[in-house]
């Protein structure tokens, strides 16, 4: 799964390069954009499926409930102190709106 993170960063890097080329007037860059977005989407879908079907169930079995509660508390504190209360929900709503706009739900 770590190699998928490396691959994903490669797609994002290539996407950034292609966007820069497109902005500079290189119309052929649009195909590189399409290919990298498509490949990145497929990678994310497969990666999330592995997390949901393998990694998270394994963590549920192995991590004690009190440790999970502590982790949740720390994440909530980070959100509150660094991002601001409710930002997590705001970002989820934004992603949902984008998905609806572009037919990705």
Secondary structure, DSSP 8 states (H G I E B T S, - for coil): -HHHHHHHHHHHHHHHHHHHHHHTT-TTHHHHHHHHHHHHHHHHHHHHHHIIIIIHHHHHHHS-HHHHHHHHHHHHHHIIIII-TTHHHHHHHHHHHHHHHTT--
